């Protein structure tokens, strides 16, 4: 196992010096460990081209097997801790960018309940998180729209409504039951193609025959909020993104007929995946506590003074 971990570090860093630094070992020690492992396998694990090293076919096969062994060993450690009445181990969670407003609020109490759990949280756009899901890199994935066509298990655990936000002084701010058609011709700022928010908004508008004027695409909710506050246009955002500590005072959620778009947050993992003891505990915790996350479910709100109030 020691040699496998040394080999894995060299493979991940594509070099011996950075692997040695990560492992706090001398570089000759790292080289010797890999050399002994290659001798045991009976095939070279790396090939050098110029100044760079690359995995051979045998090296790639060993890296995949090593990852399975590390996961199996981690599950065993968690099972032993569970038998002792403890919840210990590492929890690997991946979340789309908008979920960063939700997941930490759930992780905090969970970690207080289980202080022996170490959490590794990866936040990325929808495409990056789906790639991680395909590679089975995480215990659980949190997203607003599970991908179609993948062999996965998904379960909704909390509401995730989408609204149209505008600058506080916008002509539509404060008006009630604004017809959806009023949005046509107005400049809109949208998330990038492929994001969950963009997919949900596009599907909602297409079903109702509404065509928007998209002035700009931005890759983060924070950039969109600042651009909207600056008067560059309107946008679709999750109400979670307008949470107590997230929304500028100058943003208003418009009261548009047919909105908010009703969505949910989902817990996702590959079908057939053997969840660790810690992952099972967090899965159950999300299903139980996710419904307690309260967000405004009506439009016509603005974020002022750190709270969401009627506009």
Residue pairs with C-beta under 8 A, 6 or more apart in sequence:
1 69
1 73
2 33
3 33
3 34
3 36
3 37
3 40
4 37
4 62
4 66
4 69
4 70
5 23
5 66
5 70
6 19
6 23
6 25
6 30
6 33
6 34
6 37
7 33
7 34
7 37
7 45
7 59
7 62
7 63
7 66
8 63
8 66
8 67
8 70
9 19
9 22
9 23
9 30
10 16
10 19
10 30
10 34
10 46
10 53
11 55
11 59
11 63
12 19
13 19
13 22
14 52
14 53
14 54
15 52
15 53
16 27
16 30
16 31
16 34
16 53
17 27
19 30
20 26
20 27
20 29
20 30
23 30
34 45
34 46
37 45
37 62
38 44
38 45
41 58
41 62
43 56
43 58
44 56
44 58
44 59
45 55
45 56
45 58
45 59
45 62
46 53
46 54
46 55
46 56
46 59
47 53
47 54
47 56
48 54
55 63
74 89
74 90
74 276
75 274
75 276
75 277
77 88
77 89
78 87
78 88
78 89
78 276
78 277
78 278
79 277
81 87
81 88
81 89
81 116
81 277
82 277
86 116
87 113
87 114
87 116
87 117
87 277
87 278
87 281
88 114
88 116
88 117
88 278
89 116
89 117
89 118
89 276
89 277
89 278
90 117
90 118
90 119
90 120
90 278
91 117
91 118
91 119
91 120
91 139
91 140
91 276
91 278
91 279
91 282
92 120
92 122
92 137
92 138
92 139
92 140
93 103
93 107
93 119
93 120
93 121
93 122
93 138
93 139
93 140
93 141
93 142
93 282
94 121
94 122
94 123
94 124
94 129
94 132
94 133
94 137
94 138
94 140
94 141
94 142
95 103
95 121
95 122
95 123
95 129
95 141
95 142
95 143
96 123
96 124
96 125
96 126
96 129
96 142
96 143
96 144
96 195
96 196
97 123
97 124
97 125
97 195
97 220
97 221
98 144
98 160
98 196
98 197
98 221
98 238
98 240
98 241
99 123
99 142
99 143
99 144
99 240
99 265
100 123
101 238
101 240
101 241
101 243
101 246
102 142
102 158
102 160
102 240
102 265
102 293
103 121
103 142
104 121
105 293
106 285
106 286
106 289
106 290
106 293
107 119
107 121
109 289
110 117
110 281
110 282
110 285
111 117
111 119
113 285
114 278
114 281
117 278
122 129
122 132
122 137
122 138
124 132
125 192
125 194
125 195
125 219
126 143
126 145
126 194
126 195
126 196
126 199
127 194
129 141
129 143
130 147
130 150
132 138
132 141
133 141
133 147
133 150
133 152
133 268
133 269
133 270
134 150
136 270
136 273
139 269
139 275
139 276
139 278
139 279
139 282
140 267
140 268
140 269
140 275
140 279
140 282
140 283
141 267
141 268
141 269
142 265
142 266
142 267
142 268
143 196
143 265
143 266
143 268
144 160
144 196
144 197
144 200
144 238
144 263
144 264
144 265
144 266
145 196
145 199
145 200
145 263
145 266
146 152
146 154
146 266
146 268
150 270
151 270
151 271
151 272
152 268
152 269
152 270
152 271
153 268
153 269
153 270
153 271
153 273
154 266
154 267
154 268
155 266
155 267
155 283
155 287
156 264
156 265
156 266
157 264
157 265
157 266
157 267
157 286
157 287
157 290
157 291
158 264
158 265
158 286
158 290
158 291
158 293
159 262
159 263
159 264
159 265
159 293
159 295
159 297
160 238
160 239
160 240
160 263
160 264
160 265
160 295
161 238
161 239
161 260
161 261
161 262
161 263
161 295
161 296
161 297
162 197
162 200
162 201
162 204
162 236
162 237
162 238
162 239
162 259
162 260
162 261
162 263
163 236
163 237
163 239
163 242
163 253
163 254
163 256
163 259
163 260
163 261
163 299
163 301
164 183
164 234
164 235
164 236
164 253
164 254
164 256
164 259
164 299
165 225
165 228
165 234
165 235
165 236
165 237
165 242
165 251
165 252
165 253
165 254
166 172
166 173
166 228
166 234
166 251
166 252
166 254
167 173
167 228
167 229
167 230
167 231
167 250
167 251
167 252
168 249
168 250
168 251
168 252
168 302
168 311
170 234
170 252
170 254
172 178
172 182
172 254
173 252
173 254
173 302
173 311
174 252
174 300
174 311
175 254
175 255
176 255
176 300
177 255
177 257
178 254
178 255
178 256
178 257
179 256
179 257
180 208
180 210
180 256
180 257
180 258
180 259
181 210
182 256
183 210
183 212
183 234
183 256
184 210
184 211
184 212
184 213
185 213
186 212
186 213
186 233
186 234
187 213
187 215
187 232
187 233
187 234
188 212
188 213
188 214
188 215
188 233
188 234
188 235
188 236
189 214
189 215
189 216
189 217
189 218
189 224
189 227
189 228
189 232
189 233
189 234
189 235
190 198
190 201
190 212
190 214
190 216
190 217
190 218
190 235
190 236
191 197
191 198
191 217
191 218
191 219
191 221
191 224
191 236
192 198
192 217
192 218
192 219
193 217
197 221
197 236
197 237
197 238
198 236
200 236
200 261
200 263
201 236
201 261
204 258
204 261
205 211
205 212
208 258
215 232
215 233
216 227
216 232
216 233
218 224
218 227
221 237
221 238
221 241
224 235
224 237
225 237
225 241
225 246
225 247
225 248
225 251
226 248
227 233
227 235
228 234
228 235
228 251
229 248
229 250
229 251
234 254
236 261
238 263
239 253
239 260
239 295
239 296
239 297
239 301
239 308
240 295
241 247
242 251
242 253
242 301
242 303
242 308
243 295
243 308
244 306
244 307
244 308
245 306
246 303
247 303
247 308
248 303
249 303
249 304
249 305
251 302
251 303
252 301
252 302
252 311
253 296
253 299
253 300
253 301
253 302
253 311
254 299
254 300
255 298
255 299
255 300
255 311
256 299
259 299
260 297
260 298
260 299
265 290
267 283
267 286
267 287
269 275
269 279
275 283
296 308
300 310
300 311
301 308
301 309
301 310
301 311
302 308
302 309
302 310
302 311
303 309
